[in-house]
């Protein structure tokens, strides 16, 4: 539900929604007690499930701890080379606050991500207008469906920074929005591709966003070179290029399905790149196709942004759509796909629910339907992801026997269904992007946006 109707008007949904639709009015969704209750209940469930079902599992956090602990021996240039250098600085914080112990490190790290999660939820509530309940509840449910993975990885950070950047553009703080994108690129490189979406409603705001991104990124680059040398700037790219076909990639769906039905000759192993990859019949062809598709995807992203800038107008809702589009193109075309990557969708989509409420972006019903479909697909992708990882990961990746072996095919089908939803989401976004980039019929000019007349 994304339409954010007046408080006394039920949301317009298909008749099949029935009683649920009549209950989910904006008045009920915009109750702060409901948002707080759902947030705390979902987070308690996540922490309890982690503590009761997999207390020894600490995700990547134990790897971060070991890497930081060994940095005195290996040096910063050889520490966490798959990440940009600012990540090492970031991960030093729980090292010192956690008393140099693994338990303390995990505790501080998880609390840190939880605080970031809560802060973004609060931002959505404070800035969302009549859509505040929808936006905050979407984010709350979406992250809750990802499960413990959301708090044991770094990927919630760039997702939140991207969402905050869009909301800052809404608040006409474009320079700070660009700075957040620069910080996001310092954690994961992919947010660097998002800065063209921060185009504001004037040349001044556009320049401020670009300056904020460039200044923040430049400072991080200078600090990285000064602390660890120039080679550390390209090490994440080198690491990424050397990886094989990860089992959760969309390109691995066919080999994984063939393996699940007992055909072909396949092996699933953890590589030196800290990733579970598949090897065997036809895998090299799929890996090569993924590499070609990734380069093509970057080209498409550049072309879409150029067309959007040349077109002469662009709303904040379009900016949100383009950010989601960039994320999905990267995920679909790449040969790697880890479950935490799904988190990248959450920030821009939640921001779109906030931005959709602004007068400058209130448009025709088709955008409501498209945004509703994007929200539904994102929630479905998150739900299937948690079934595949961590719930079904053992039979999916290991040579198991007995009843666990019987689960391999069902879990693989869940994985393939998740990847199919991601591709479906890409198709939906392509059609949406085309709807505001396609050439207008001759004689039909573009209607000026309200802010252009200020």
N, C-alpha and C positions, 0 to 999 in steps of 0.2 A: 504494500500500500504506500503510494508516494504522492498522492494528490494534495494532502494537507488542506482539507476543506474547513469551512468555519466550524466553530465548536458545536453548533447545534445541528449540523448537517452531516449525515453519515457519508463516509467515503464512497465514491461511485465505483462499484466493483461489479463483476458479473453476478447474476442472480444465484449462481451455484454457491457463492460464498455464504449466502444465507445468514444464519444467526451470528456467525463470527464477524462478518462485515458490519452488522448493525451494532455490535459491541465495540468495534475498533473505531470509534469516532475520534476526531482530533482532540476533543475535550478529555477523553480518557487517556489517550496516548500522551498528552501533554501534562500529565500529572507527574510532578517530580518524584513523589513517593514510589510510583511504578518503576521509573527508570532506575532509581537507587536500589530498589528491591531486586529487580532483574539483574542489575550489574553485580551486586553482592552475591546473589544466589548462584549465578553462573560461575563467578570466580571461585567461590567456595567449592563448587562441584569440581572444577578443574584441579584445584589444589588437593582436594580430598582424593580424587581419582589418581592423581600422581602419587600421593603419599601411600595409598592403600594398595594400588595395583603395580606400581613400578617405582618404589622408593629409591632404588639404586640407580635408576636412569636419570642422568643429568644432562642429556642432550649434548650440545656443543659446549656447554659451560665448563665442563671438566677439561675439555680440550683447550679452551681459552686459558684456564687456570694453569695447566701444565706448560703451555707456551709462554705465558708471562713469567712463570717461575724459572724457566730455563733461559730467559732472555739475557741474563747476566753472562751466560756461557756462550750462547750463539750470537748475541748482538742484535740490535734492532733491525738490521738489514735482512736478517734470516728468520725473523719472528713473524708468524702469521702472514706469510708472503702472498697468500691468496686474497688478502684484504688490503684496502688502501691503508697507508701508514697511520692516519688519524684514528683508526680502529684500535691500534695498539695503545695510543694515549687514552682512549676511552676505557679500555679494559684494564688500565692501571688503577682506575678508581675503585672498583670492588676489591682489587688486590690489597690496597692499603686499608680500606674501610673494613674488609673482612678479616683482618689480622693475619694475612698470609696463610690462611687455612682453606682447604677445599670447601668445608661446610660453610664457613663464613663467606667465602667468595660466592657460592651458589645463593646463599640467603640474600646478600646485598644485590646481586644481579637480578634475581627474581623480583625483589621489592622495587628495584629501580624501574623495571619494565612495567610492573603493575601501576606504579605512580604515573608513568608516562601514559599508560592506557586510561587511567582515571582522569588525567588532565585533559586528554583529547575528548573524552566523553563529556566532560564539563564544558569544554569549548563549544562542542556541537549544541549542547543544551542552551548555552548563553547566547549564541549567535544565530540559532536556527529559526527564530520567529515562530510562525504557526507550524513549521516543519520540525521544530526542535525535538519533539518526542519521537517522530519517525526516524530522524537522523541518528539520535543517540541510541535508540533501541536497535536500529540496524547494526551500528558498530558493535554494540554490546553482544548481540546474538552472533554476529559474524565471527568476532574474535573468540567467543565462547565455543563455537563449533570447531574451531581449529584445535582447541584443547591445550594441553601443557606445552606443545611445540611453540605456541605464541610467546611463552615466557622463558623459553630455554634457547632462544636464538636472538639474533640482532635485527631481524627483518621487520619487526614492528616499528623500529625507529624511523627508517626512511618512509614507511607508509604514513606514519603520523606527521612527519615533516612535510610530506607532499600535501596532505590534507590541510595542515596549518597554513602552508604557503598560499593555497587557493583562498582560504578564508581571509588571510591578510590582504590579498588583492581586493576582495570584497570590501574590506575595511579601508581601502585606499592606502595601504602600507606596502607598496610594491617593492621598495628597497629591502625591507625586512623579509618579504616573501622570497626574493631572489637569494638572500643570505641563507634562508632555510634550505633552499634547493642546493646551494653550494655545500652546506653541511651534510645534506643527504648523500651527495656524491662522495663525500669524504668517508661515509660509512659503507655504502654500496655504490659502485660506479654508475649504475643505470639511471639514478635521478638526474645526472647531468643532461640526459636527453629530454628532460621535462621543462627546462627553463623557457623554451619558446612559447609554451602555453601560458606563461605569465604576462603575455601582452595585455596591457591595460587599456583603458578607454581614452588615452591620450598618449602622444609621443613622450611626454614627460614621465608618465608612469611606466611606459615600456622601457625607457632608458634607465630609470631607477631600478627596475627588476633585473635588467641585464648587468647593471653596475654592481648590484648586490651579489649576484651570482658570481661574477668575475672576481670581485674583490675577495669574497670569502674563499672561493676556490684557489685564487692566487696565493693567499696567505697560507692555506693548507699545503699547497705545493711547495712553497718556499720552506716551510717548517719541515716537511718530509725530506726534502733534499738536504737541508742542513743537518738533520738528525740521523738519516740513514743512507744518504747518497741518492744519485739520480736513478740508479737501477731499480730502486724501490717503487718508482712511479709506474713502471710497466710490469712489475712482477705479477699483479693480479691478472693482467691480460695474457701474459705468458702461461700462467697457471690454467686459465680458462681454456686457452687454445689446446693445451695438452690433454684435456679430459676426454674420456670415451663417451659412449652412449649410456646415459643414466637411465635406470629402469623405469623411472616415473615420467620420462619425457614422452611427449605425444608421438615422437618418431619411434619410440621403443614399444608402442602399443602392439603392433603386429608381431614382432619377435616374442614379446612376453606372452601374448595369447597363444601362439604356436607352442611355446614351451609349456604352457599350462595344460594343454591337451596331450602332452607327451610326444610331440612330433619334433623333428629337427634335432640338432646337437647344440645345446646351449649351456653356458656356464654363467652364473651370477656371482660376482665377487666384489669385495671392497678394494678399490684401487688406492694407489698412493695419494690420490687427490681427495681423500676422505669422502668418497662417493661410492655408492653401490651401482655397478655398471654391468651390462649384459654383453656377452661375447658369444659368437657362434654364427650359424648359418644366416647369411645375408645381412648381418649387423653392420658390416663395413659400408654397404651401400646406403643403409638408412642413416648412418653417421655422416657420410659424405653429403647426402641430400639435406640433412639438417644444417651442415656448415654453409651450403649454398643458400638455403632458405634464410639463414641468419643474416648473411650479407644482403640479400634481397630485402629482408625486413628493415634493416637500417636505411636502405635506399627509399623504401616506402615511407618510413617515418619522416625523413628529410623532405621528401616530395609533398607530403600532406601538410607539414608545417609551412613550407614555402607557399603552397596554394592558399593556406589559411591567412597568411600575412598579406599576400598580394591581393587577396579578395577585397580588402578594404574595410572589413568589419569583423567582429568576433565577440561573442558574449561570454560571460563567465561560465555559463553552463557548457558552452562549446569547449572552453578550456578544460573543464573537468572531464568531458567526454574524451578529449584528445589525450589527457594523461592516462585514463583507463585504457585507451586504445594502444598507447605506447607500451604499457605493461603487458597487455595480452599479446601483442605482436612479439615482444621479447620472449615470453613464455612459450608460445606456440612454435616459434621457429627454432628455438635453441635445442641443442642436444642434451641439455641439463634441465632438470626440473625437480627441485626439492619441495617438500610439503610446505615449508615456511614461505615459499614464493607467493603462495595464495594470499598471504597477508598484504602484499603490495596493492591488491585491488581495493582494500577496505578504505584507506584514507581518501583517495580521490572520489570514490562512490559516495562516502558519507558527506564529503564536501559538496558534491553535486546535489544532494538532498537539501543542504542548507542554501546553496546558491539558487536552487530552483524556486525558492520562495521570494527572492528579491524582485522588485518591480521591473528592473531592467531586463530580467530574464524570464518573466512570466509570459509564456507563449502558448501556442495552440496545443490541443489535446495530444497530437502525435508524440510530442516530447514526453508527456506524462506516461504514455504507454511504453515508449522505449526505455525510459528510466526504470519503470516498474519491471520490465523484462530483465534489464541488467541487474537489478537488485535480486530478483528471483534466481537468476543463473548464478550469481555470486554466492548466495546462500547455499544453493544446491552443490556448487563446487566445494565449498567449505565442508559441508556435511559428508560428502563422499570422500574427501581427503582424509578426514579423521578416521573413517572406517578402514581406509587403506593404510594409513600411518597415524598413530602407532598400533591401532587395534589388530590389523591383519598383516603386519609387516613380517612376522616370523615365517609363516608358510609362503609368503610371497618371495622371500629372498634366500631361504635356507633349504638345504636338502633334508626335509623332514619325512617322517614315516607315520603310519597310523592315522588317527583322525585328523591330525594337523595337515597331512598330505591331501586329505579330501577337501581342505579349505583353500588350497592353492587356486583352483579354477574360479570359485566364487569371488575371492579377493581380487584376482586378476580382472575379472569382469567389472568389479567396482572401479578398479584403476582405469580400465578402458572407458567406462562410462564417464568417469570424471574428466578424462582427456577429451572425450566427445563434447562434454558441456563447455569446456574451455574453447574448443574450436567453434562451437555454436555461438558462444559469447563474442568471439572475433567476428563472425558473420554479422551478428546484430550490430556491432560497433561499426563495421565497415559501411553498412547501410545507413547508419545514423550519421557518420562522418560525411558520406556522400550527399546526404540530404542538405547539408549546409555548405558543401564545397562545389556542388554541381553548378555549371553555368546557368544563370537566370535567362529566361526567354527574353528576346529582344523587345525593348519597349517597357520592360518591367524592372524598374530600378529597385535598389535595396532601400527599404524603409529605414530612416535614421533611428538609432537607439535613443532612448530618452536622455541619456547622459551626454549625447553628442550635441544637444541643444542647450546645454547649460552654459 
